[in-house]
Amino acid sequence: MSSAPRLEGQRPDIDAHNGYPLVHTVSAGTVPLVCFLLEHSASPRQRDALAVRIVIKRRDLSMVCLLVEPPGAPPDETTFPIF
């Protein structure tokens, strides 16, 4: 029998280590895991928005949108006008 403590009823902190899980996942470009973390309330604002700055530097617009737009939000035509 294991002597490890059980964590019944407790959820892990998705922003543990100052947002490291999201930053590392964004750096690896693993979109499904980024989506999972965001769905479980990971904050792209951790570490002075390092996750966002990484994808901007890589010029990955789809990942930038994933990080800064709330899921299911309609596009804001005033922010991104269509010409």
FENKAPE-V889229 format. One record per residue. N is the residue number from 0. RES is the residue in three letters. PHI is phi in degrees with one decimal (999 if undefined). OMEGA is omega in degrees with one decimal (999 if undefined). D_CENTER is the distance of its C-alpha to the mean C-alpha in whole Angstrom. Layout:
N;RES;PHI;OMEGA;D_CENTER  N;RES;PHI;OMEGA;D_CENTER
This chain:
0;MET;999;-178.2;37  1;SER;-78.0;178.0;33  2;SER;-98.2;179.9;33  3;ALA;-68.5;179.1;30  4;PRO;-66.9;178.5;29  5;ARG;-91.5;-177.7;27  6;LEU;-110.8;-178.5;24  7;GLU;-61.8;178.2;25  8;GLY;79.9;179.4;24  9;GLN;-108.5;177.5;21  10;ARG;-109.6;177.7;17  11;PRO;-66.7;178.1;15  12;ASP;-76.7;-175.7;13  13;ILE;-68.2;177.7;10  14;ASP;-102.3;-179.4;9  15;ALA;-57.0;177.9;13  16;HIS;57.8;174.5;14  17;ASN;61.8;175.3;12  18;GLY;86.1;-177.0;9  19;TYR;-57.1;-178.5;10  20;PRO;-56.5;-179.4;8  21;LEU;-69.1;179.9;5  22;VAL;-60.4;-178.5;8  23;HIS;-66.0;-179.4;10  24;THR;-66.8;176.6;8  25;VAL;-63.8;179.3;7  26;SER;-61.2;179.4;11  27;ALA;-78.7;179.4;12  28;GLY;74.8;-177.7;11  29;THR;-88.3;-173.8;11  30;VAL;-58.0;-179.2;9  31;PRO;-59.8;179.4;10  32;LEU;-73.4;174.5;9  33;VAL;-61.2;178.5;5  34;CYS;-60.7;178.5;7  35;PHE;-58.8;-178.7;8  36;LEU;-63.3;179.2;5  37;LEU;-65.4;178.0;4  38;GLU;-63.9;-180.0;8  39;HIS;-103.5;170.8;9  40;SER;74.9;171.9;8  41;ALA;-66.4;-176.8;5  42;SER;-105.6;175.5;6  43;PRO;-68.0;-179.4;5  44;ARG;-81.9;179.4;9  45;GLN;-61.7;178.7;10  46;ARG;55.5;-179.2;12  47;ASP;54.8;178.1;13  48;ALA;58.6;-178.6;10  49;LEU;-59.6;179.7;11  50;ALA;-59.6;179.8;7  51;VAL;-67.5;-179.9;9  52;ARG;-64.1;178.3;12  53;ILE;-63.4;-177.2;12  54;VAL;-73.0;174.5;11  55;ILE;-66.0;179.4;14  56;LYS;-63.5;177.5;16  57;ARG;-79.8;-178.3;16  58;ARG;59.4;179.9;17  59;ASP;-102.3;-174.5;14  60;LEU;-61.2;-178.8;14  61;SER;-63.5;178.7;13  62;MET;-72.7;176.0;9  63;VAL;-59.8;179.6;10  64;CYS;-61.0;179.1;11  65;LEU;-61.2;-177.8;8  66;LEU;-79.3;-172.4;6  67;VAL;-101.4;179.2;9  68;GLU;-100.1;177.0;11  69;PRO;-62.7;179.8;11  70;PRO;-60.5;178.1;11  71;GLY;78.2;-179.8;15  72;ALA;-76.2;177.0;16  73;PRO;-70.0;178.4;19  74;PRO;-61.9;179.6;19  75;ASP;-91.1;-176.2;20  76;GLU;-67.6;178.1;24  77;THR;-76.9;179.9;24  78;THR;-84.7;-178.0;21  79;PHE;-121.9;-176.9;22  80;PRO;-66.8;176.8;25  81;ILE;-100.1;-178.0;27  82;PHE;-92.6;999;30
